[in-house]
């Protein structure tokens, strides 16, 4: 593949990068990146993933920050217990355990509910 510098944007696999960094392994069609995108990952294949690799006792995630804090929101995968955690306002709000049970705001779910169009059940508790 080629490496291109175009209008301050870097393209890998594309001569016309849509964002500051555009990595292309095939065309997604006539669509272009959202104008606020800093990173574009494009493929014509069946799957398009980001891979985060680390030791089995570590965490990986995506952080969302603002001008006051380098992270306020987070999507985190914890390898030590195979859980997924969603954070808002820098606090854990939803945890999905390795067995599929979910906790909201740190309270263990007590009721099993099935959502429409979802084939697996999810245990939830509503906190009022």
C-alpha positions as CSV (number, residue, x, y, z in Angstrom):
1,X,0.0,0.0,0.0
2,X,1.0,3.6,-0.4
3,X,1.6,6.4,2.2
4,X,0.2,9.8,1.0
5,X,0.3,13.3,2.5
6,X,-2.5,15.3,1.1
7,X,-3.7,18.8,2.4
8,X,-2.2,17.9,5.9
9,X,-4.0,14.6,5.9
10,X,-2.2,11.2,5.9
11,X,-3.5,8.3,3.8
12,X,-2.4,4.7,4.1
13,X,-3.8,2.7,1.2
14,X,-5.6,5.8,-0.3
15,X,-4.4,8.7,-2.3
16,X,-7.3,10.9,-1.1
17,X,-7.5,10.8,2.7
18,X,-10.8,12.0,4.2
19,X,-9.4,12.7,7.7
20,X,-6.1,13.5,9.5
21,X,-5.4,9.7,9.3
22,X,-7.2,7.5,6.8
23,X,-6.3,3.8,6.6
24,X,-8.0,2.0,3.7
25,X,-7.8,-1.6,2.8
26,X,-10.6,-1.4,0.2
27,X,-13.4,1.1,-0.7
28,X,-16.6,1.2,1.4
29,X,-18.3,2.7,-1.6
30,X,-19.2,6.3,-2.4
31,X,-19.5,7.3,1.3
32,X,-16.9,9.7,2.8
33,X,-15.9,10.2,6.4
34,X,-18.0,12.4,8.8
35,X,-16.4,15.9,8.6
36,X,-15.5,15.9,12.3
37,X,-13.5,12.6,12.0
38,X,-9.8,12.6,13.0
39,X,-9.4,8.9,12.1
40,X,-11.0,6.9,9.3
41,X,-10.7,3.1,9.0
42,X,-12.2,1.9,5.7
43,X,-12.5,-1.5,4.1
44,X,-14.5,-3.3,1.5
45,X,-14.3,-6.5,3.5
46,X,-17.0,-8.1,5.7
47,X,-15.4,-6.9,9.0
48,X,-13.6,-3.7,10.1
49,X,-12.2,-3.9,13.7
50,X,-9.8,-2.1,16.0
51,X,-7.6,-4.5,17.9
52,X,-6.4,-3.8,21.4
53,X,-3.9,-6.3,22.7
54,X,-2.4,-6.5,26.2
55,X,-1.5,-9.1,28.9
56,X,-4.4,-11.1,30.3
57,X,-4.5,-9.2,33.6
58,X,-4.8,-5.7,32.0
59,X,-7.6,-3.5,30.8
60,X,-8.3,-2.0,27.4
61,X,-10.7,0.7,26.4
62,X,-11.7,3.9,24.7
63,X,-11.7,7.2,26.6
64,X,-13.9,10.3,25.9
65,X,-12.5,13.5,27.3
66,X,-13.2,17.2,27.2
67,X,-11.4,20.5,28.0
68,X,-11.7,19.9,31.8
69,X,-10.8,16.2,32.0
70,X,-8.8,13.8,29.8
71,X,-11.6,11.3,30.4
72,X,-15.2,11.6,31.4
73,X,-16.7,8.6,29.5
74,X,-15.1,5.2,28.9
75,X,-15.7,1.9,27.3
76,X,-13.5,-0.6,29.2
77,X,-12.8,-4.3,28.8
78,X,-11.3,-5.9,32.0
79,X,-9.4,-9.1,31.2
80,X,-8.9,-10.2,34.8
81,X,-12.7,-11.0,35.1
82,X,-13.8,-10.7,31.4
83,X,-16.2,-7.9,32.0
84,X,-17.2,-4.9,29.9
85,X,-17.9,-1.6,31.7
86,X,-19.5,1.6,30.4
87,X,-18.6,4.8,32.3
88,X,-20.4,8.2,32.2
89,X,-19.3,11.3,34.2
90,X,-16.2,9.3,35.2
91,X,-18.2,6.7,37.1
92,X,-19.1,3.1,36.1
93,X,-22.8,2.9,35.0
94,X,-23.2,-0.4,33.3
95,X,-21.1,-3.6,33.8
96,X,-21.6,-6.7,31.8
97,X,-20.1,-9.7,33.6
98,X,-18.5,-12.7,31.8
99,X,-21.7,-14.7,32.3
100,X,-23.9,-12.1,30.7
101,X,-25.4,-10.6,33.9
102,X,-25.5,-6.8,33.9
103,X,-25.2,-4.4,36.8
104,X,-26.3,-0.8,36.7
105,X,-24.8,1.8,39.0
106,X,-23.0,-0.9,41.0
107,X,-26.2,-2.8,42.1
108,X,-26.5,-6.5,41.1
109,X,-29.3,-7.1,38.8
110,X,-32.2,-9.2,40.1
111,X,-34.7,-9.6,37.3
112,X,-34.2,-11.4,34.0
113,X,-35.7,-9.4,31.1
114,X,-35.8,-10.2,27.4
115,X,-35.6,-7.2,25.0
116,X,-37.3,-7.4,21.7
117,X,-35.1,-8.6,18.8
118,X,-32.3,-9.7,21.2
119,X,-32.0,-13.5,21.3
120,X,-30.2,-13.7,24.7
121,X,-31.6,-12.7,28.0
122,X,-30.1,-9.9,30.1
123,X,-30.6,-9.6,33.9
124,X,-31.4,-6.0,34.9
125,X,-32.7,-4.1,37.9
126,X,-34.3,-0.7,37.6
127,X,-33.2,1.8,40.3
128,X,-35.8,4.5,41.1
